[in-house]
Structures are given as structure tokens and as C-alpha cells.
Amino acid sequence: MTTPQELKAIVSEGLLSFPVTDFDQNGDFNAKSYAARLEWLAPYGATALFAAGGTGEFFSLAPQEYSDVIRTAVQTCAGKVPILAGTGGPTRTAIAYAQEAERQGAKGVLLLPHYLTEASQDGIAAHVEQVCKSINIGVIVYNRAQSRLSADSLARLADRCPNLVGFKDG
């Protein structure tokens, strides 16, 4: 079991990779070619891989496909490299996906923006905090578009959420 603090050390030390998710000609998740892609990437020295990340895949997956992507990544990379799963959307949706990622064995999540519209600092912080408190694995918050935390908000969150282990500036 990788603790959030161990994950923090891992993601601080090296290359992080965002492999694309493989789909077949019908637009369905292709687990076989995705696993082959992850196996191909493994020897290149990434310290962590992001599954169902923000390059379009998270927002393109149905819930069952999301589970399949995370499970395939975790099983393929077990003992080689930790998997961080994309999660996001409205708070309850982000929590459900984060909990599913944890259930599937992901070591952390990348919390993508909450939604299309703007939100106050207090609202964004409350969203991040609720996701953090819903899981025991590490959380990296993606500061992007309408979901931008100020340095003060981020510092307060880091004090309240010990599993908030990273910040990705978009």
C-alpha cells in the first residue's frame, strides 16, 4: 500500500506520464491495446502514470469504461509504477469516481476542474476538500480554467487535507 506521503515523494522525483487511452473502431475502450501501451511505457522510467486523464479520456468515458480503464492500468502496472486516476466534474460525481479509482487500486487521483462555470475560492476549496476527505489515497489538484485555487486557498487545503499531495498548474 502506497500512502499519500509516499506518493508525494514518488511524484516529486521523476517523469510523470499521461498515456492516451486506447479505443477500438467503435469508440469502445480497448483493454488489450491499452495494456500493451502501458507495458511499452514501463521501461522508460516514468515514476507514475495517469490513467483516464485530462487529455480527453476522463470526460469521454462511461462509468463502466472508467472502471475498466483504471483496473486495466492498475493490473498491468502492479509492482512497476503507481497509477493516478483522473477524476472530476461536479463534487458528487468527482467523489464517486475518486472512490471507484481507490477501489480499483489506484494510488492517487488527479482532480480535474469541477465544471464549466466559475466558482468562488471558498467553493473551489470546499469541492477539493470534499473529494480529499472521501478517499484515503493521494490527491493532486489540477489548477486550470475556471478551477483555480489561490496560493492562500491551497495552503489552507494542504493544512486540512493530509492526502492533498500535489498541485498541477494548467
C-alpha positions in Angstrom: 0.0 0.0 0.0 1.4 3.4 -1.0 0.5 6.1 1.5 -0.3 9.6 0.3 3.0 10.8 1.7 4.9 8.1 -0.2 3.0 9.0 -3.3 4.1 12.7 -2.8 7.7 11.6 -2.7 7.3 9.5 -5.9 5.7 12.2 -8.0 8.3 14.7 -6.8 11.2 12.7 -8.1 10.8 12.0 -11.8 8.9 11.8 -15.0 5.1 11.7 -14.9 3.4 10.2 -18.0 -0.1 10.7 -19.4 -0.6 7.7 -21.7 -3.6 8.0 -24.1 -6.5 5.6 -23.6 -7.0 3.2 -26.5 -10.3 2.8 -28.2 -11.4 0.5 -30.9 -13.1 1.5 -34.2 -16.5 1.6 -32.5 -15.2 4.0 -29.9 -15.2 1.4 -27.1 -12.3 1.0 -24.6 -9.7 -1.4 -26.0 -8.1 -3.0 -22.9 -5.7 -5.2 -24.8 -4.0 -2.4 -26.8 -4.1 -0.1 -23.7 -2.3 -2.7 -21.6 0.2 -3.2 -24.4 0.8 0.6 -24.4 1.4 0.7 -20.7 3.8 -2.3 -20.9 5.7 -0.5 -23.6 5.9 2.7 -21.5 7.1 0.9 -18.3 10.8 0.7 -19.2 11.1 4.4 -20.0 11.4 5.4 -16.4 8.1 7.1 -15.5 7.6 7.4 -11.8 3.8 7.4 -12.1 1.2 7.0 -14.9 -2.1 8.9 -15.1 -5.0 6.7 -16.3 -8.1 8.3 -17.7 -6.5 11.7 -17.5 -7.3 15.1 -18.9 -6.3 14.7 -22.5 -9.9 13.9 -23.2 -10.3 10.4 -21.9 -11.8 11.0 -18.5 -14.6 13.1 -20.0 -15.1 10.6 -22.8 -15.6 7.5 -20.7 -18.9 6.0 -19.5 -18.7 4.9 -15.8 -18.1 1.2 -16.6 -15.4 2.1 -19.1 -13.7 4.3 -16.4 -13.6 1.3 -14.1 -12.2 -0.9 -16.8 -9.5 1.7 -17.7 -8.4 2.1 -14.1 -8.5 -1.7 -13.4 -6.5 -2.4 -16.6 -3.9 0.2 -15.7 -3.5 -1.0 -12.1 -3.3 -4.7 -13.0 -0.9 -4.0 -15.9 1.4 -1.8 -13.8 1.2 -3.6 -10.5 4.6 -3.5 -8.8 6.1 -1.4 -11.6 4.6 2.1 -11.4 1.8 3.7 -9.4 -1.4 4.7 -11.2 -3.1 8.0 -10.6 -6.6 8.2 -12.0 -8.4 11.2 -13.4 -11.5 12.4 -11.6 -13.5 15.5 -11.8 -16.8 17.1 -12.6 -19.4 18.1 -10.0 -18.5 17.3 -6.4 -20.6 14.2 -6.0 -19.5 12.9 -9.4 -15.8 13.6 -8.6 -16.2 11.8 -5.3 -17.9 8.7 -6.9 -15.1 8.4 -9.5 -12.4 9.0 -6.9 -13.8 6.3 -4.7 -14.0 3.9 -7.7 -10.4 4.7 -8.5 -9.4 3.8 -5.0 -11.5 0.6 -5.1 -9.7 -0.4 -8.3 -6.3 0.1 -6.7 -5.2 3.5 -7.9 -2.6 5.1 -5.6 -4.0 8.6 -6.2 -6.2 10.8 -8.3 -5.8 13.9 -10.4 -8.7 16.1 -9.6 -9.7 17.8 -12.9 -11.8 21.0 -13.0 -15.2 20.9 -11.3 -17.4 22.2 -14.1 -17.9 24.7 -16.9 -18.8 27.7 -14.8 -16.8 29.8 -12.4 -16.8 29.4 -8.7 -15.5 31.3 -5.7 -12.3 30.4 -3.9 -14.4 29.1 -1.0 -16.5 27.0 -3.4 -13.5 25.5 -5.2 -11.8 24.8 -1.9 -14.9 23.1 -0.5 -15.1 20.9 -3.6 -11.4 19.9 -3.3 -11.7 19.3 0.4 -14.8 17.1 0.0 -13.0 14.9 -2.6 -9.9 14.7 -0.4 -12.0 13.6 2.6 -13.9 11.0 0.6 -10.8 8.8 -0.1 -7.6 7.7 1.6 -5.3 7.9 -1.4 -3.4 10.9 -2.6 -5.0 13.8 -4.5 -3.3 16.1 -7.0 -5.4 19.1 -7.8 -5.3 20.4 -11.3 -5.4 24.2 -11.3 -6.9 25.1 -14.6 -9.5 27.2 -16.4 -12.4 28.0 -14.0 -11.0 25.9 -11.2 -8.0 28.0 -10.0 -7.0 28.0 -6.4 -5.1 30.9 -5.0 -1.9 30.2 -3.0 -3.7 31.0 0.2 -6.6 28.7 -0.5 -4.2 25.9 -1.5 -2.1 26.4 1.7 -5.3 26.2 3.8 -6.4 23.0 2.0 -2.9 21.4 2.5 -3.3 22.0 6.2 -6.8 20.4 6.3 -6.2 17.6 3.9 -3.1 15.4 4.5 -3.8 13.4 1.4 -3.6 16.5 -0.8 -0.1 15.8 -2.1 0.3 17.7 -5.4 -0.6 20.6 -7.5 -0.6 20.7 -11.3 -0.7 24.1 -12.8 -2.5 24.2 -16.1 
